[in-house]
Amino acid sequence: MRIVIAAVGRLKQGPERELAERYCKRALDAGRRAGLSAVDIVEIKESRAGDATRRMVEESIAIANIIPDGAVIVVLDERGESMGSAGFAARLQEWRGQRKPAVVFVIGAADGLAPSLREKASLAIAFGAATWPHQLIRIMLMEQIYRAVTILTGHPYHRA
């Protein structure tokens, strides 16, 4: 199973990018034993449209264009479900067991995602009630993916 993080916006060179890349590498290295074939980050260019609705639509179309056929779509949304690390790992294991080719995690820009893309999602998750910058959300998501893989492989990183 392949994991794709589709994120609107770019992480500039610096500590945030380095940390996201470190968790990405760790997740892939540890995840091979759990059936993980790739962890890819696809950065979607932010729309320059004048109004928020148009920006959301343009960015959501760009995201939809990179989603593989048969993939599970998970959106990160402040109104989404809060879930613990073990529950997150269980979802990944469930999708792997269903032989899903990919899980695509979608991180929108400040305006959010078009309703048409949110409706296609199998799951919406939130990292708490606070509003987080998309750079931190990407790092937090990468860490949770790594943590989930360690849970599934019995690695001691996660201590519950």
N, C-alpha and C positions, 0 to 999 in steps of 0.2 A: 504494500500500500504506500502511496506517495502522499506526502503532506505538502500543501501549498499555502503560503500566506500571501494573500493579495492585499496590499496596503496602498492606500492613496497617499502619495507624497513620498519623498526621499529622506532617508536618514543621511545627514551629512557625515563626512569623515570625523571621527572623534570617538569618545568613550561609549556613546550610545550604540553606534554602529559596531564597534569592537565587541561589546557585550552581547548584542543580538547575534553576531556571527559566531561567537564562542558557544552560545547555547545551541545554535543551529548545528554546529559541528558535533557537539556532545550528543545531541539528540540523534543525529544520523549514526554516529559511531556506536552508541549504545542500542539504538533501535534496530539495527540489522538483525539481531537475535530475535526481535519481536516482529519481524516481517516488514519493517520499514525500508522501502527502497530508495527514497529520496526525501529531502526537505528543501523546498525551494521557496525563495522570497521573490515575489513579483511586485515591483514598485510601479504603481499606476500614476501617470502624470495628473496633477491637479488641474481641473478645468479652470479656464479663465472667463467663463460666462459671467455676465453681469448680475444675474439673479440666482438665488439659492436653489430654486427648483430645477433650473436648467443645469446648474453645476452637478447636482445630485444625479440627474438623469444621465448626463454625459459620462460621469465617473462610473456609474453603475453599468452602463453599456460597455465601457472599457473592461470592467471587471468580468462581466458575463462572457466576454469574448475569450477570456483565458481559462474558463472553467472547463475541465475535461468532461466528456460524456460520462454519465453514470456516477459522477462525484457527489459526495455529501457536501452540502454547503452549510457552513456555520458562520453566522454573523456575530460580531462583537458589538453589543448594543447595551446602553445603560439600562434599558428596560428588560434586558434578557434575564435568564435564569442564573442565579448564583449557584455555583457547584464547587464542591471540595475537590481536592486533587485525586482522591480515589475514585470519585464519580466520573471525573474527566477521563481518567485512565480506562474506566469500565466502558465508557462510550467509544473510545478509540478501539478497544478490544472487540466490542460488539460490531463495529463497522468493518474491522479486519476480518472477523468471522463471517460476515456477510459478503466477503470478497469485493468490497467496494474498491475501485481502482485508485481513488484519491479522496482526501478530505481537504476542502478548501476553506480556510479561515479568512474571513473578509473584515478588514479594518477600514472603515470609511473616513472621510475627511470631516472637518468641523461641522459641515451642513448635514452629515449623515448619508444614508443610502436611500435610493428611490424605493418606494413601496413595492414595486414589481420585483426587485431583487430580494428584498427582505422576505417576501411571500414565498420565494423559491427555497428559502433556507429550511433545513431540517431542524435546526436548533439556533437559538439566540442566547448568547451567554454574556454575563456582565462580571466585571471584576470589582464588585461592590457598588455602592450607591454614589460614590464620588465620581466626578468628571476627571478623566486622565488625558494628558496629551497623547497623541497617537504614537509618538516615539516611545514613550514608556509602555503603552499597551503592547506594542510589538515585542519589547523585551520581556514583559510579564508573560505574554503568550508563549514565547519561545522557551522560557523557563518552565512553564507548566507542561509544555510538550515534552521537554527533557525529563521532567519529574514523572510524567505519566509513563514514559518508556522505562524509567528505572523501576517504577512500581510493577510494570508488566514483566520485567525480566528478573525481579527479585534483587535488584541492586540496592545496597544500603543507603543510597542518597536520601531516600524518603524514609523518614522515621515517624510513624504515626503513633 
